[in-house]
Amino acid sequence: MSAIDKKYEKMLAGRKRRNAKRKFLLSLKVLLALAFFAALVWGANFFYNSNYFKIKNISVEGNRYYSSDEIRKWADVATGENIFEIDKKKIEDKLIDNLIRLKSATMKKIFPDSVELIITERKPFVIAVFGGKYYVLDNEGIVLEALSGSIPGDYKNLIQVKNGLKSHPEIGEKIARRNILSSADIYEALDLEIKNKIKEAYISDGPEQDIIMVTTDAKKIIFGTSDKIADKNAILRQILDNVSKSGIYYSVIDLKNTGNPVIK
């Protein structure tokens, strides 16, 4: 074998050793990367399932009618659950669907181990009377409660509206008759002295369906609709002051036309 052949074989042998070394180092890097990734996954899984993310506190804010325990019960969130595995929307929807008096429900995850349920409740706004029953409505017309007999003290400050319903509604139903809510809007806008003289309201028969307030001494104040409430209230205040000073007897004050109110 010539010197040139020996030199060539030596070069080939060196090249093979370098290639083998590169392959070894590459394989080692891949193995280390896989080992690191596996360790990372294991560590994350261990951390994910550790007590660090187990719920320890469930607080309730904004509730008054419903107790905190009742809210927690319907939310169906328990201490010890993993905070990542709680379905926020499912819990919010469940609360709204099952608790009639809830207007909104929001669940906040406070990492690492707390949940807050923020509640907005519907508030009684008006009482619609029909067939010997009293239906408590909120300001959107949602029926919150049906009462029979005497009105509880908590509801004494609500105006009772007669002849607004044509049938018995279901709890949770939305009443579409706007004049019932408008009666309460008018009542709430009255000053305290006049409000204390109002016994109830009713909706007149016929196409106009006027809103009529009835005083404790059986006098009628016809508002018509709830438009121009401020103007009608100012006119009513002036009329009542005038009739009080002059001693004029009246049974009806008609405010439907603010430009020409009528006293009968």
C-alpha positions in Angstrom: 0.0 0.0 0.0 1.4 3.3 -1.0 1.9 6.3 1.4 -0.9 8.1 -0.4 -3.4 5.2 0.2 -2.5 5.1 3.9 -3.0 8.8 4.2 -6.4 8.6 2.5 -7.5 5.8 4.8 -6.4 7.8 7.8 -8.5 10.7 6.7 -11.5 8.5 6.2 -11.1 7.0 9.7 -10.9 10.5 11.2 -14.0 11.7 9.4 -15.9 8.6 10.6 -14.9 9.3 14.2 -16.0 13.0 13.9 -19.4 11.9 12.4 -19.9 9.4 15.2 -19.1 12.0 17.8 -21.5 14.5 16.3 -24.3 11.9 16.2 -23.6 10.9 19.8 -23.7 14.6 20.9 -26.9 15.1 19.0 -28.5 12.0 20.5 -27.4 13.2 23.9 -29.0 16.6 23.4 -32.2 15.0 22.3 -32.3 12.7 25.3 -31.6 15.6 27.6 -34.3 17.7 26.0 -36.8 14.9 26.3 -35.8 14.3 29.9 -36.2 18.0 30.7 -39.6 18.2 29.0 -40.8 15.1 30.8 -39.6 16.6 34.1 -41.4 19.8 33.2 -44.6 18.0 32.4 -44.4 15.9 35.6 -43.6 19.0 37.7 -46.5 21.0 36.2 -48.9 18.1 36.7 -47.7 17.7 40.2 -48.1 21.4 40.9 -51.5 21.4 39.1 -52.9 18.6 41.3 -51.2 19.9 44.5 -53.1 21.5 47.4 -51.8 24.9 46.2 -54.7 25.2 43.7 -57.4 23.5 45.8 -60.1 25.9 46.7 -60.1 26.9 50.3 -62.3 30.0 50.4 -65.7 30.7 48.7 -67.0 34.2 49.4 -70.3 35.8 48.4 -70.8 39.5 47.8 -73.9 41.6 47.1 -76.6 39.2 48.4 -79.4 40.3 50.7 -82.5 38.2 50.0 -80.6 34.9 49.5 -78.2 33.7 52.2 -74.6 33.1 51.3 -75.0 29.4 52.1 -77.9 29.2 49.6 -75.8 30.9 46.9 -73.0 28.5 47.5 -75.4 25.5 47.4 -76.8 26.4 44.0 -73.3 27.4 42.7 -72.2 23.8 43.6 -68.6 24.8 44.2 -66.9 23.0 47.0 -63.7 23.5 48.9 -61.1 21.1 47.8 -61.9 21.4 44.1 -59.2 22.4 41.7 -59.6 26.1 40.8 -58.6 25.3 37.1 -61.4 22.8 36.7 -64.3 25.1 37.6 -66.6 26.1 34.7 -67.2 29.8 35.3 -70.1 30.2 32.8 -71.8 27.0 33.9 -71.9 28.2 37.5 -73.1 31.7 36.6 -75.9 30.3 34.3 -76.9 27.8 37.0 -77.3 30.5 39.6 -79.4 32.7 37.3 -81.6 29.8 36.1 -82.4 28.6 39.6 -82.6 31.7 41.7 -85.5 34.0 40.4 -84.4 37.0 42.3 -80.9 37.1 40.8 -80.4 39.8 38.2 -76.8 38.9 37.6 -74.1 36.5 38.9 -70.4 36.7 38.3 -67.8 34.2 39.5 -64.2 35.4 39.9 -61.3 33.1 40.4 -58.8 34.6 42.8 -55.6 32.5 42.4 -54.4 30.4 43.8 -57.2 29.1 46.1 -60.2 31.4 46.3 -63.5 31.9 44.5 -65.7 35.0 44.8 -69.4 35.0 43.8 -70.6 38.5 43.0 -74.4 38.8 43.1 -76.9 41.4 42.0 -80.4 40.8 43.2 -83.6 42.0 41.8 -85.4 44.5 44.0 -89.1 44.8 44.6 -90.5 47.8 42.7 -94.3 47.6 42.5 -97.2 45.3 43.5 -99.7 44.3 40.8 -103.0 43.2 42.2 -105.2 40.5 40.6 -107.8 38.0 41.8 -107.1 38.6 45.4 -103.3 38.0 45.0 -100.5 40.5 45.2 -97.7 40.0 42.7 -94.3 41.6 43.6 -92.5 42.9 40.5 -89.0 44.4 40.0 -88.4 47.4 37.7 -88.1 45.1 34.6 -91.5 43.5 35.3 -90.2 40.2 36.5 -92.6 38.5 39.0 -90.6 37.9 42.2 -93.2 36.7 44.6 -97.0 36.0 44.9 -98.7 37.1 48.2 -102.0 36.4 49.7 -103.6 38.3 52.6 -101.8 41.2 54.2 -98.7 42.8 52.7 -95.5 42.3 54.7 -93.9 45.4 56.2 -90.9 45.3 53.8 -93.4 46.0 50.9 -95.4 48.7 52.6 -93.5 51.4 50.6 -94.5 49.9 47.2 -97.4 51.2 45.3 -100.2 48.7 44.6 -101.6 48.8 41.0 -105.0 47.3 40.2 -106.5 46.4 36.8 -103.1 46.0 35.2 -103.1 42.2 35.0 -105.5 40.1 33.0 -104.5 36.7 34.4 -102.4 35.2 37.2 -98.7 35.3 36.2 -96.1 32.7 37.0 -93.1 33.4 39.3 -90.2 34.5 37.2 -92.5 35.6 34.3 -91.9 39.0 32.7 -95.0 41.2 32.6 -95.3 43.1 29.4 -97.8 45.7 30.5 -95.7 48.8 30.7 -98.3 50.9 32.5 -97.8 48.8 35.7 -94.2 49.8 35.9 -95.0 53.4 34.8 -97.4 53.7 37.8 -94.4 52.9 40.1 -92.2 55.4 38.2 -94.8 58.1 38.8 -95.2 57.1 42.5 -91.4 57.2 43.1 -91.2 60.6 41.5 -93.7 62.2 43.9 -92.5 64.2 46.8 -92.9 62.5 50.2 -95.9 64.5 51.4 -97.9 63.7 48.3 -96.7 60.1 48.3 -98.0 59.6 51.8 -101.5 60.6 50.6 -101.6 58.0 47.8 -103.4 54.7 48.7 -103.1 52.9 45.4 -103.1 53.2 41.6 -105.2 51.5 38.9 -105.2 51.3 35.1 -108.4 52.5 33.5 -110.3 50.4 31.0 -110.5 51.2 27.4 -107.8 51.9 24.8 -106.1 54.8 26.7 -105.4 52.8 29.8 -104.7 55.9 31.9 -102.7 55.6 35.1 -104.9 56.9 38.0 -103.7 57.4 41.5 -106.2 57.1 44.3 -105.7 59.1 47.6 -106.4 57.9 51.1 -109.6 60.0 51.0 -110.8 58.5 47.7 -109.8 61.4 45.4 -108.5 60.5 41.9 -105.4 62.0 40.2 -105.3 61.1 36.5 -101.7 61.0 35.2 -102.5 59.3 31.9 -99.0 58.1 31.1 -95.6 58.5 32.7 -94.4 61.1 30.2 -93.6 64.6 31.6 -93.5 63.3 35.1 -91.6 66.2 36.5 -94.0 68.7 34.9 -97.1 66.8 36.1 -95.7 66.6 39.7 -95.0 70.3 39.8 -98.5 71.1 38.6 -100.0 68.7 41.1 -98.0 70.3 43.9 -99.3 73.7 42.9 -102.9 72.6 42.5 -102.9 70.8 45.9 -101.5 73.9 47.6 -104.1 76.2 45.9 -107.1 73.9 46.8 -105.8 73.6 50.4 -105.6 77.4 50.8 -108.9 78.1 49.1 -110.9 75.2 50.6 -112.2 74.2 47.2 -113.7 70.7 47.2 -112.6 68.4 44.4 -112.8 64.7 43.6 -110.6 64.5 40.4 -107.5 66.2 39.2 -106.7 65.4 35.6 -103.1 66.0 34.6 -103.1 64.3 31.2 -102.8 67.6 29.4 -100.1 69.6 31.3 -101.1 72.7 29.4 -104.7 72.6 30.7 -105.1 70.5 33.9 -108.6 69.9 35.0 -110.1 70.0 38.5 -113.5 68.4 39.0 
